């Protein structure tokens, strides 16, 4: 095979041979598919691809990680590291456009590797519309690269004053014991699992009925926590502390709404096998009663709640356009950020000198540097923005469990 002049590829320092994954990706993106091989992109493009991927492989080598073990946390950390780099030309931090370009190349490469079965962990993929009316496949569309400043990258939390408005759009609690919920609708409980325990979207959908309902809550302080097994990124199980009051509400949902849905499905289909997932389609679903809720379906539920919350904010205060816009653009992952920041600040107020270590363990980050780079700086801003009500609640928690 004769490669055209200007075609770039990586060579391994150890073996002095071409890095096959990069070679395959470059052939796919830069060479013609039929006839004599020729470049279909400019020489600058091939150079940008290879220099970016060389830098990405250096990052993997520095962290002693094989490409096949790459996960979202490592990809997020790589992106975060780009904001700290200095351009060798300007001696200033890389421009947002440069970071965007690098991340676009890396994400395209990771998507190619995933499509070819080279990765152990799965990344979310979504079809998004293009300007010409077509569609394009995007890997991890929520991994934002250009809409925030470096200090706040990937930390799109929801301000504490408007957070209750958004949460209310997932449904009101069915029953309360004073200020604590005893039971509530499925959609509200799924959102609370992210807000109160820091779960990812896929982790919420992956919660097991047995993991929640096996917990004995008798004589437990509702403000204390119990551990629940969660299946997370990298196909790893971890134990996550859940508030006792939330687990009790989940158990009540399982014994009522979920049980009714499973019973209805079995009446229609006696051969139906319960998957064991905690969150399932309910009686209002068309024929899919008892089937597990998927991450994409949870995303649709979340997206439907945002405009309703934004509309309520504008209705209460016509000058609240900025707050309404923020709510309308947040993602389900924002609830996880709120949990992390709440926990980070609370543990610091209680005297923990390294709150990032605890947050890292709960969130399931592989590296504490990921946790610190995302939340350390933002926590100071978040603490300053806490509403008076939230400040009082956090102070009461410190007194109660200090």
C-alpha positions, 0 to 999 in steps of 0.5 A: 500500500502506497500512502500519499505524500502528506499523510501523517500517522503515529509511530510507537516509541517502543516498537518503532511501528505504526500505532494501528488504531491511529493509522486506521482512524486516519485512513478513515478520516483522511483518505479516499475510499476507492481507487488510488489512495489520495488525501481528502483533507488538507495537509494542515488537517492531517497534521492537526489530527496526528499532533492532537492524538500524539498528545492524547496518547502522552496523557494516557501514558502519563496516567498509565492507562491503556486506550481500551480502558478509557472511560468518561472520567479520564476523557473529562480529565483530559479536557480539563487538563487542556484548560491549564496548558500554555501555548508554546507560541503565545505563552498564554492559555490555549484559546477556547477554539483550540480546546474545542478543535482538540476535543473534537478530534479526540472524541471522533477518534474515541467514537471510531474506536468504540464503533470498531470494538476496541474499548471496554467501556461504552460512551453515550452517543447521540445523533444531532442535526447539522446546519445542512439538514442532515445529522451527525453522530456525537460522542458524549454530547454533554461533555461541553468544551466551549460554553464555560470558562476554564475554572467552571468547566463541566460544573454546570450546577443549578442555583439553590433558589431555583432548584426546587422549582425544577424538582417540582416539575418531576412531580409532587411528593405523595406523602410527607412526614413533617418536612420529609417525604415518605412516598413520591412519583417515579420521575421525582425519585429518579431525579432525587437519586442524582441530587441526593446521592450523586448518581449518573443518568445510567446509574439511576436507571441501573439501580436494582430493586434488591439493592434498595429494598434489602436495606433495613431502615428500622430505628434509623435516623431519617437524616442518616445514610445507608449504603446502596450498591450501584453499578457505575462507569467502567463496569464497576460496583461501588457503595453509595451513601443514600439518605434514609428518607430517600431509601424509604421513599424508594421502597414505598414506590417499589411496593406500590407503583412499581408492583402495580405495573409488574402485576398489570404486565403479568396479567397481559403477558404471563411469560414476562420476566421482571428485570429486577430494575428499580425504575420501570415503565408504569401503568400509564405506559403503552404495553411496556409496563414493567420494562426498565427505564433507559437513560435516553428515556430519563433524558427525555423526562428531564428535558420535558421538565426544563421549559416548564420550570423556566416558564414558572421562573419568568412568570414569577419574575419577568426580569429572571430571563438569565435564570430561566435560560440557565434552567432551560440549558442545564442537563441531568448531570447538573443534579450530580454536580449539585450533590457534589458541591453540597457535599463538598461544602458541607464536609468542609464546614464540618472540618474535613481537610480533604473533602475532595477525597470523600466526594471522589469515592462517592461519585466513582471518579478514578482520579481525585484530580478529576474531582478537585479540578471540577469542584474545588474552585466552583465550590467557593462560588457555590458557597457564596451563592447558597440561598439563605434557606440552604445555608440554614439547612446546611448549618442545621446538618452540621449541628445534627451530625457534627 
